[in-house]
């Protein structure tokens, strides 16, 4: 059948699918899909945190991107996995004598973490191909989403690179690689969430311009606050990597002192910032105070704003208050898994609120006022 040249692809598609009760997907469908992807990545970050807290990250000593999706299905397969684990330093120095039942417990955490990564890959790629095929994504927006998919693939390599650091001479993964692994995940999460907001907000077209700061003072502070929360989460990764939450379990002092003893005892002095557990914890504490101050400043500046700007500022203040209370409770109780996991989940929520607030301040003032 001949199609007039001025008819759009979407209109032609609608001619065929509407009689069957279907509607061609639009930008809102793309936005909801990206929002779901952001939630999946947030879940993976949280599961990854629990995997780290339970000491499960080194339980799978090989990386098979395709066949690794199948867990051990027989006693012999479980014994083979356990035998490989018994050859690494973590078992020899920390878990010697562990039985197969306990090994299975840590194995399932790491397997679930890796499974989520694989599922996210499929959940991103297949809808992406579909949305491109039906032209729900504008041509100028395709390259960004393809780049985000590639970044997700890179994250898989970074994860294995991190695990490798704990298989030879260490009983845990390198705190540097742990921070990089988390950092890449958070960049991917933030970029997808920002893009989802763009698709959901624009009623007639999807803006695909890069993330940029608002020219206002509040806008600049909002982006600075977003960067601060990101850095604070990386400091949290260093705390986790060095088991720094298991020392100086008092607050507001550090065992009666403002700063840890021997804060710069290692040489060169700057290595203490990354490898001295006491100083790393101190830096994380100071970062929390800066986050609290920034959250209050943003909230106070948003009093005359309307709609989503004010709502997102309220969310920042509320989540920050909850996060600080959880952080103190986690520290005082020597980082139990449940509290520490909730602390990390709330950090992701705070990053989301900070990104949402920064996003709102980049919108047209009239659109914000009427939102």
N, C-alpha and C positions, 0 to 999 in steps of 0.2 A: 504494500500500500504506500502511495506517495504521501510524503509529509511536507507541508508548507515550510519554507525556509525560515520563517519568522517564529515558528513554534519552538519553545524551549524543550530541552531533553526531559525536564521534570513534567511538563505538560503532556508530552507524548507518553511518558511512563504512566501518568495518572489515568490516561485514556484506557489503558489495559488493566490496571490494578484496582481502580475504584469500583468497577462492577462486582469485584470479589470482596469488597469491604475493607480493602487495604488502602493506606495512604502512603505516598512516597515520604521517606524520612526527611526532616528538615534540620535546621541548625540546632533547634532545641534537643532533638534526639541525639545529635553529636555531643552537645553539652552534657546531657545526662549520662551518656556513655563515658565521657571523660571524668565526670564526677565519680562514677562507680569505680573507674580505674584508680583514681586518687585514693579512694577508700580502701581498695585492695592493697595498694602500696603502703598505706598507713598500717593496715593489718600486718603486712609483712615486716615492717619496721618493729612493731610491737612483739610479734612472734620471735623475730631475731633477737630482741632484747631479752626475752625470757630464755631463749636458747643460750644466750651468753651467761645469764644469771645462774642457770642450772648446770653450767659446765658441759653443755651438750654439743658445742660447736665442732669438736674434733672427733666425734664418735664415728663419722663417716670419713674414712681416710682416702677415698678416691672420688674422682669427679667424672661421671659419665652423663653428659647433658641429655642424652636420649634414653638410654636403657636404665639410667639411675632412677627413673620414675617408678620402677617396680621394686618394692621392698623385698627383703628375704621372705620366701614363701615356704621354706622347709627348715627342719632342724639343722641340716647340713649347711644351708645357706647362712643361717644365723651364726653357726659356729665359725664359718669362714670370716664373716664380718667381725666377729669378736676377736678372732685370732689376729687380724690385721690391727685392730685397736690396741691389743696387748703389746704391740711392738713400738708404740710411740711413747715419748717421755711422760705424757700426762698419766697414762696408766701406771707406768713403772714407778713414778715418783709421788703420785697423788692418789691413785685409785687401785693400787695393787690389792689383789684379793677380791675385787668386785666380781659378782656373779653374773650369769647371763641375764637374769631377770632385771637387775639394776642397769645392765648395759642396754637392754631393750628400751628402758624408760628414757634414757638420754638419746638413744638412736632415734626414737620417734619424733622428738622435738626437732632435731636437725633435718630429718627427712621431711617433716611438715614444712619447715622453713624453705627448703629447696623446692618442694612441690608447689608452694605458693608462687615462687618465682617462675616456674614453668607455666602455671595456669595464667599468671599475669601476661606472659608473653603471648599465649594463644588468645586470651581475652582482649588483647590490644590489636594483634595483627589481623585476625579474621574480621572484626567489625570495621577496622580501618580500610581493608580492601573493599568491603561492601559499600561503605560510605563514599569512597572514592568512585566506585563503579556507578553509583546512582547520583553522583555529583552533589551530595549533601555537603561536602567539604569544598569550598572554593579553591580554585587552582593555586592561589597564592598562599593558602593555608596548608597545602599538602606537604611541602618541604619541612615545615616545623614538626608535624606529626611523625613523619618518617625519621627525622632526627631524634625525636623523643624515643621512638622504638629502638633505634640504634643505641641510644644511651642506656636503655633498659638491658639490651644485650651485653653492653660493656659492663654493666653492674654484675652480671653473672660471672664474668672473668675476674672482676675485682674481688668478688666474694671468695672464689677459689684461691686467688692470690693471698687473701687474708688467711684462709684456713691453712695453706701451705706453711705459713710462718710458724705454726704451732706443731708441726709434725716431726721436726728434726731435733732441735736443741732446746725447745721451750715447752713448758707445761700448759701454756695458753697462747692465744694469738697475739701478734704484735699490736700494741696500743695504737701505733701510727696507722697500721693498715686497717684496724678496726674503725678509727676515726674517718679514714678515707672512704671506707665502705659505707658507713653511715652518711657521710657528707654527700656522696654521689646519690644515694637513695633519696635524701631530702631535697636535693636539687631537682631530681626527676619528679618527686612528689609535688614540689612547689610549681614547677613549670606546667605540669598537667592540670593542677588545680587552677592556676591563673588562666590557662587556655579554656578550661571548662567555664569559668566565670564569664569570659569574653563571649563564648557562644551562647550562654544562657541569658546574658544581659541584652545583647543586641537583637532587637526584634526584626530588623529588616536585612541586616548584613553582619557578617562576622568580622570584627576588626582583628587583624593578625599582626599588629605592630608590636615591636619588642616591649618588654617590661621597661617602663621609664618612670622617673620620679616626678611627682607634681611639683610645680614651681613654688607652691606655698611653703611656709615654714612647717606647717603641720604635715604636709606631704613629705618633705625631706626627713623630718623626724620619724615619720611612719616607716619609711624605707630603711632608715638607720636602725630603728627598733627591730624590724624584720631581720636585718643582718645580725644584730646583737643576739636575738633568739637563736639564730642558726649557729653562731659561734658558741653560744652557751651549750647547745646540744653537742657540739663537737668536744667541748671541754668535758661534758658528761661521759662521752665515749672514752676519753683518756682516764677519767675516774674509774670507769668500769674495767678498762684494760689493765690498770695498775692495782685493782682491788682497793682503791683508795677510800672507798666507803666503809671499809672495815676498821679504819683507824680514826682517831680523834672524834669519837662518837659522843661529843658534847656540843651544846649550842646555847648561847651565841659565841662562847669562847671555844678555843681549841685546847682542851685540857687545861683551862685556866689562863691561856695566853691568847692574844689577838691573832698572832701568826704562828705557824708550826715551828718547832725547834729544828735547827739545821736546815732551814729553808734553802740555803745556797751552799750546802756542804759538798756538792759534787763539782767536778771540774770538767770542762769549762762551766762557768756559772750559768750560762743560758740553758744548759742541758737540764737543769733542775725544773724548768718550766714544763718540760715534757716527760721527765722520768723520775722526779722526786714525788712520791705519792702524797706527802703532806702538803707540798706547795701546789700540786695539781688540785687537791681538794680545796685549798685556800682560794685559788683562782676561781674555782667553780662557785664558791660561796660569794665572792666579790661580784662575779657575774650575775648572780641571783639578785643582789641588791641593785645593780644597775638596771636589770630587767624590771624590777619592781618600780624603780623611779621612772623609767621610761613609760611603763604602762599607766602610771598615775598621771603623768604629764599629758599623754595622748588623750586620756579620758577627760581631763580637765579642759583641754582645748576643744573637745568635741561638743561641749554643752550647748552651743548655739547651732550646731549642725542638725540637719534633718535626716530622717530615714535610715538607710543602711550605714551611713557614716557613724551616727550615734550608736546604733545597735552593735556594730562591730567593735567600737571602742568599749562599750559595756562588756562585751564578750571578752575582750583582752583583759580588762581589769579583773573580772570574775575568775577567769582561768588562771591568771597570774597568782591571785590570792590562793586558789586551791593548790597550784603547783608548788608554791613556797611552803605551804603547810605539809604537803606530801613529802617534799624534800627534807624538811626538818624531821618528820616522823621516820622516814627511811634511814636517815643518818643516825638518829638516836637508837634505833632498833637494829643497827648493823646490817642494813640492806637485806631484809627478808625478801624472798622472791616476789610475793604478792604485792607488797608495797613498792618495791623497786620497779616492777612491771607497770604498775599503775602510774608511777612517777614518769616513766618514759611515755606512756600513752597520753598523759596530760601534756607533756612537752610537745607532742605532735599536734594536739588540739590547740595549744598556744601558738605554734608556728602557723597553723591554719587561720586562726583569728587575726594574727598579725598580717598575714598575706591578704586576707579579705579586706582589712581596714586600708592597707596600702592601695589595693585595687580600687576601692570606692573613691579614694582621693584622687585617682587619675581620671575619673569620669567627668563628663561635662557638668559644671555646677548646676545647670537647670535640671539635668536629669537626676542628679543627686537630690536636689531639693524636692523634686516631685515623686521620689521613690517611696 
